[in-house]
Amino acid sequence: MRDLLYEPLAELLSLVLYTIIAGVLTTVGFLSEQNGIQQLSTGHDVQGAFLAYMGVLLLYGGVYLLGYKTVLPKLRSSLGSTL
């Protein structure tokens, strides 16, 4: 009986955790990208290119890998099972 209660709770917890991690990665990626572009415009080429590259990687990880490939299918499957 408790398995019926704990399984959806664990699934919801993992969905919330993945959503928070995706949001943090996306926010840090956006801020890193913005800082990299600012550094490039002020003449700090190496530091600006590094920050811009890291921002792109973090945005890719947050939006695409976690958001689109992980959170969205989990959300669709959990909403589909309740309907």
KADAFEN-V248885 format. One record per pair of residues at least 24 apart in sequence whose C-alpha atoms are under 7 Angstrom apart, sorted by the first residue. I is the first residue (numbers start at 1). J is the second residue. D is the distance in Angstrom with one decimal. If there is no record, write none. Layout:
I:J:D  I:J:D
//
This chain:
15:71:6.4  15:74:6.8  18:66:6.9  18:71:6.4  19:71:6.4  22:62:4.4  22:63:6.5  22:66:5.6  22:67:5.9  23:62:6.6  25:58:5.6  25:59:6.6  25:61:7.0  25:62:4.8  26:58:6.3  26:59:5.0  26:62:4.8  26:63:6.2  29:55:4.1  29:56:6.5  29:58:4.6  29:59:4.9  30:55:6.1  30:59:6.7
//
